[in-house]
C-alpha cells in the first residue's frame, strides 16, 4: 500500500518530535507529540499522513490513506480527460501548384482547423526553385486568404533551408 505514492510520509515514516494534527473530519486537534498523534490515528483505525512537511511543526492529518490515494488518482484522471490535445497537421504544397489544387488543400486544412488542430503549411523547393522563394510567399498568402475567416497565422511564412513554412491555428470564438 505504501508504494502507491511516495509523496507523503505516513505512520512510522514520520520522524518529527511534534506535529500539528488535523482530524479526519477536518477539525484541529492541535500540536501534539508524535507518539500521541500515532495513538490517536490507531484508535480511529486510520493512518497518520504528513501533508505539509515544511511547516513548523509539520502538519499531519488522520485519514484513510488508501482512500485518499484512490480519490487523488480519480481527480488526476478527470483532469486528463478535460485536457484537449492539439495535433499539428501538415499540408504540403509545391511552387508549381495550380489554383484548383490550392483550393482542395485549403478545404482539407479547413477540416483540420475546425476539429481544433493546428495546420503547418509547407512548400518544398527543389533544385533551382529555391531561387524563387517569392513565389512560395505568394502561394502561402493565397492559401491563407482561403482560410482567413476561420484561422489566424501563428507563425509567419519563413524560409527554413529548402522549405518555406507557415503555421495556422483556429480563430478563438
N, C-alpha and C positions, 0 to 999 in steps of 0.2 A: 504494500500500500504506500509506503514512504517514497518509493522510486518513481511515482507518477509525476511529481513536480517538485524539484529541489529548491524552488524559490523561497519556501517557508520552512522555518525550523519548528519542530513540534516535540512536545513532551520532554524526554530525556536529552534531546539535542540542544536544548536551551541552556546557556551557561551563565547568564546574568544572575547576580545575587538577589536583586529585587526587580520586580516587574509591575507595570501598571496593567491591571486586569479589567477586561470588559467581558460581561457575562454573555451567554448565548442569546438572550433576549434583548441585548443592546444596552442594558443597564451597567453603570460603572460600579465596580467592586472597590477599586482604589489601588494604592501602591502596597503590595504585599511581598513577603519573601517568596522565593521561587518554590520552596517546599510546600508552603501553604497553597500557592496557586495550583500546583500539580495535584494536591489533595482535593481541592475544590472541583477540578476537572474530572478527577477519578470518581468522586462521589456522584457526579451527574452522568457518569459513563460516557464522557466526551473527551476530546483532545484539547490540549493547551497549545495554541498555534501563535508563533511570534509574527505579527502582521506589520510591525514597524520597528525594525531592529536599530535604526539610527536615533530614535527618540531617547530622551534621558529621563527616567528609566525606560527601557524598551516596552512597547505596548504588545500585550498578548491577549488573545480572545479565546474564550472557551467555546468550542464548536465541534460539530461532526466533520472531521477533515475530509473523509471520503465524499460526503455530500457536497462539501464546499468545492472540491476539485471537479466533481461532476457538473455542478452549476457553472463553474468558471469555463469548462470546456464547451458547455452548451452555449454560453454567451459568445465565445470565440467563433463557434460555427455559425451562429446567427449573423455576426459581424461580417464573416467571409461571404455569406450568401448575399448580403446587401451591397458588396463591392461590385463595381462594374469594371470588367476587364476590357481595356481598349486595345484592339488589334490594329496593326498598320498593314493595310493592303497596298499592293504596288500595281500601278498601271504603267506599262512600258509603251513608249512611242518612239518613232524614228524621225529623223529630219525630213524624210521624203513622204511622210504620211499625207493621205488625202483628207479632204474636209469631211466626207461621209464617215470615214473610219474614226476621225476625232469625235464625231457625234456619238458613235456606238460606244467608244471607250468612255466618253463622258457619262453616258447612261449607266454603264457598269459602275463607274465611280460614284454616281448619284445613289445607287443601291447601297454601296458600302457606307456612304456618309449617313444615309437615313437609318441604317442599323447601328449607328454610333461609332463606327470605325474611322480611323484616320486614313487618308489616301496619300501615298507617296507617288508622285508622277515623275517618271524618269525618261529622259531622252538619251539614247546611246549614240555617240558619234563614232563612225568607223573611218579609218584612213584619213583622206583629205577633208571629210566632212567636219572635222574638228576645227578647221579654219573658219567655218561658217556658223559659229555659235549664236550669232544674232538671229539666225533662222529658228534655232531652238527656243530662244526667248519669245519670238513671235508665236510659235506653236503653243507654248505654255500659256501665254496670255490669252490666246484664242480658246484653249481648253478651259481656263478659269472663267472666261466670260460666259461659257455654257452652264457653269455651276455657281455663278455669283449669288444667286438667290438663296442657296442653301449652305454655302460654305464660306470659309474665311481662310486666307493664306496664312498658315502658321510659320512657314519658312519660305522666304522669297526664292525665286529661281536663282540657282548658283551653279557655276561650272566646277565640278569636282573631278579632276582627271579627265577622262573621256566621256563622262556623264554630266548632264545638267539635271539637277534635282529640285523639285518643289514639293512642299508638304501642305496638304489641305486638311482642315478639320471642320466638323459640322458647326453651323451657327448656333449660338446659345439662344434659346427661345425667350 
